[in-house]
């Protein structure tokens, strides 16, 4: 919705020929709407990708493991996780452990590109670091950003008694999918292409429209 609104504001402000001696307000509208348009477009693409991953998961595609945590074990792990989060040097658990288990408990589903924890879905890249413990598993991934510090995501999840081996299966599957090159390098390459190829193309397109409409000489 934000993307459509900013587009509806930006396009008329750009294509309508210049008129009047003072165009300051119109220029502010152009710059502001363009910034909102670009940010919302990136956000829309990210959400679209996440939605597709979730749809594939719910359709049963690429499922690596599935297990269920009952209410008692869920409450126990939530208490443990809260204590771990307070330790120095330990990153807080990003999984939504505040969910209330129903009679059937909390189901956890892992695929090759996402994890569903009850109703809490997280996209996961192939270069995620997976740590397997006796009764819990941790997913830790670093998402680089063009500017500023990278985004760190930590998901610590309990394992169902009797199905602890599923954690090792998931870990090994990700290790095989990662391959020798690693998908982290691909992420950096995609970001580089967006910055050095995509952004100049968008800028050139906007400049061309501005040239046609008389905004630039």
C-alpha positions as CSV (number, residue, x, y, z in Angstrom):
1,X,0.0,0.0,0.0
2,X,2.8,2.4,0.9
3,X,4.6,1.6,-2.3
4,X,1.5,2.3,-4.4
5,X,0.8,5.6,-2.6
6,X,4.3,6.8,-3.0
7,X,4.2,5.8,-6.7
8,X,1.0,7.6,-7.2
9,X,2.6,10.7,-5.7
10,X,5.9,10.5,-7.4
11,X,4.9,9.8,-11.0
12,X,2.5,12.8,-11.4
13,X,5.0,15.1,-9.7
14,X,7.7,14.0,-12.1
15,X,5.9,13.8,-15.5
16,X,3.9,17.0,-15.2
17,X,5.9,19.7,-17.0
18,X,7.5,22.4,-14.9
19,X,5.5,25.5,-14.3
20,X,5.9,28.5,-11.9
21,X,9.0,30.3,-10.6
22,X,9.2,28.4,-7.3
23,X,9.4,24.6,-7.5
24,X,10.8,24.0,-4.0
25,X,7.8,22.2,-2.6
26,X,7.4,20.1,-5.7
27,X,11.1,19.1,-5.6
28,X,10.6,18.1,-1.9
29,X,7.7,16.0,-2.8
30,X,9.7,14.3,-5.6
31,X,12.7,13.5,-3.4
32,X,10.6,12.3,-0.5
33,X,8.2,10.2,-2.5
34,X,11.2,8.6,-4.4
35,X,12.9,7.7,-1.2
36,X,9.7,6.1,0.2
37,X,9.1,4.4,-3.1
38,X,12.5,2.7,-3.2
39,X,12.5,1.6,0.4
40,X,8.9,0.3,0.2
41,X,9.8,-1.5,-3.1
42,X,12.7,-3.3,-1.4
43,X,10.5,-4.2,1.6
44,X,7.8,-5.5,-0.8
45,X,10.3,-7.8,-2.6
46,X,11.6,-9.2,0.8
47,X,8.0,-9.9,2.0
48,X,7.1,-11.4,-1.3
49,X,10.1,-13.8,-1.1
50,X,9.2,-14.7,2.5
51,X,5.5,-15.3,1.5
52,X,6.6,-17.7,-1.2
53,X,8.8,-19.6,1.2
54,X,6.0,-20.0,3.6
55,X,3.5,-21.1,0.9
56,X,6.0,-23.8,-0.2
57,X,6.4,-24.9,3.4
58,X,2.7,-25.2,4.0
59,X,2.4,-27.1,0.8
60,X,4.9,-29.6,2.1
61,X,7.7,-28.8,-0.3
62,X,11.3,-29.2,0.8
63,X,10.5,-30.2,4.4
64,X,13.6,-31.5,6.2
65,X,12.1,-32.2,9.6
66,X,8.9,-31.8,11.6
67,X,8.5,-32.2,15.3
68,X,6.0,-31.1,18.1
69,X,6.8,-29.6,21.5
70,X,4.1,-30.2,24.2
71,X,3.0,-27.5,26.6
72,X,5.2,-28.6,29.5
73,X,8.4,-28.8,27.5
74,X,7.6,-25.5,25.7
75,X,7.2,-23.7,29.1
76,X,10.4,-25.2,30.4
77,X,12.4,-24.2,27.3
78,X,11.0,-20.7,27.4
79,X,12.3,-20.3,30.9
80,X,15.7,-21.6,29.9
81,X,15.9,-19.3,26.9
82,X,15.0,-16.3,29.0
83,X,17.9,-17.1,31.4
84,X,20.3,-17.7,28.4
85,X,19.4,-14.3,26.9
86,X,20.6,-12.6,30.1
87,X,24.1,-14.1,29.9
88,X,27.0,-11.9,28.8
89,X,28.0,-12.4,25.2
90,X,24.9,-14.3,24.3
91,X,22.6,-13.0,21.6
92,X,18.9,-13.0,22.5
93,X,16.6,-15.6,21.0
94,X,14.6,-14.1,18.2
95,X,12.0,-16.9,18.1
96,X,8.6,-16.1,19.3
97,X,8.4,-18.2,22.5
98,X,5.5,-16.1,23.9
99,X,3.1,-18.2,21.8
100,X,0.7,-20.3,23.9
101,X,0.7,-24.0,23.0
102,X,-2.7,-25.5,22.3
103,X,-3.7,-29.0,23.2
104,X,-1.6,-30.3,20.3
105,X,1.5,-28.3,21.4
106,X,3.7,-26.2,19.2
107,X,4.7,-27.7,15.8
108,X,8.2,-26.8,14.4
109,X,8.8,-27.4,10.7
110,X,12.2,-26.9,9.0
111,X,12.7,-26.6,5.2
112,X,15.7,-25.8,3.1
113,X,14.9,-22.1,3.3
114,X,12.7,-21.5,6.3
115,X,11.5,-22.4,9.7
116,X,8.0,-22.3,11.0
117,X,7.6,-22.2,14.8
118,X,3.9,-22.5,15.5
119,X,2.7,-19.3,13.7
120,X,6.1,-17.7,13.7
121,X,7.9,-18.0,10.3
122,X,11.5,-17.2,9.6
123,X,13.3,-17.3,6.3
124,X,16.7,-19.1,6.5
125,X,19.6,-18.9,4.1
126,X,21.8,-21.8,3.2
127,X,24.8,-20.3,5.0
128,X,23.0,-20.3,8.4
129,X,25.2,-21.7,11.2
130,X,23.4,-24.6,12.9
131,X,24.4,-25.8,16.4
132,X,23.0,-29.0,17.7
133,X,22.8,-29.7,21.5
134,X,21.4,-32.5,23.4
135,X,17.8,-31.2,23.6
136,X,17.8,-28.0,21.5
137,X,19.0,-26.6,18.2
138,X,20.2,-23.1,17.3
139,X,20.1,-21.3,13.9
140,X,22.4,-18.3,13.7
141,X,22.6,-16.3,10.5
142,X,24.3,-13.0,9.6
143,X,22.6,-10.9,6.9
144,X,24.9,-8.3,5.4
145,X,23.5,-4.9,4.6
146,X,24.9,-2.3,2.1
147,X,25.3,0.2,4.9
148,X,25.6,-0.1,8.6
149,X,26.2,-3.2,10.7
150,X,25.0,-6.6,9.6
151,X,21.7,-8.1,10.9
152,X,22.2,-11.0,13.3
153,X,19.3,-13.5,13.8
154,X,19.3,-16.2,16.4
155,X,16.7,-18.9,16.7
156,X,17.0,-21.4,19.6
157,X,14.4,-24.1,19.5
158,X,13.6,-27.1,21.7
159,X,13.7,-30.7,20.3
160,X,11.0,-33.3,20.8
161,X,12.1,-36.1,23.1
162,X,12.9,-39.2,21.0
163,X,13.4,-37.1,17.8
164,X,16.7,-35.4,18.7
165,X,18.3,-37.0,15.6
166,X,16.2,-34.7,13.4
167,X,18.4,-31.8,14.4
168,X,21.5,-33.5,13.0
169,X,19.5,-34.4,9.8
170,X,18.7,-30.7,9.3
171,X,22.3,-29.6,10.0
172,X,23.7,-32.1,7.5
173,X,21.2,-31.2,4.9
174,X,22.1,-27.5,5.1
175,X,25.8,-28.4,5.0
176,X,25.3,-30.4,1.8
177,X,23.2,-27.6,0.2
178,X,25.8,-25.0,1.1
179,X,28.5,-26.6,-1.0
180,X,32.1,-25.5,-1.1
181,X,31.4,-22.0,-2.4
182,X,28.8,-21.1,0.2
183,X,25.7,-19.0,-0.3
184,X,27.0,-16.1,1.7
185,X,29.2,-15.1,-1.2
186,X,26.1,-15.2,-3.5
187,X,24.3,-12.9,-1.1
188,X,27.1,-10.4,-1.3
189,X,27.2,-10.7,-5.0
190,X,23.4,-10.0,-5.3
191,X,23.7,-7.0,-3.1
192,X,26.6,-5.7,-5.2
193,X,24.6,-6.1,-8.4
194,X,21.7,-4.2,-6.8
195,X,24.0,-1.4,-5.8
196,X,26.2,-1.1,-8.9
197,X,23.8,-2.2,-11.6
198,X,20.2,-1.8,-10.4
199,X,20.6,1.6,-8.7
200,X,22.4,3.2,-11.7
201,X,19.7,1.8,-14.1
202,X,16.9,3.3,-12.0
203,X,18.7,6.6,-11.7
204,X,19.2,6.7,-15.5
205,X,15.6,6.0,-16.1
206,X,14.5,8.7,-13.7
207,X,16.9,11.2,-15.3
208,X,15.5,10.3,-18.8
209,X,12.0,11.1,-17.7
210,X,13.2,14.3,-16.0
211,X,14.9,15.2,-19.3
212,X,11.8,14.6,-21.4
213,X,9.6,16.6,-19.0
214,X,12.1,19.5,-18.8
215,X,13.3,19.0,-15.2
216,X,16.9,18.9,-16.4
217,X,18.4,20.9,-19.3
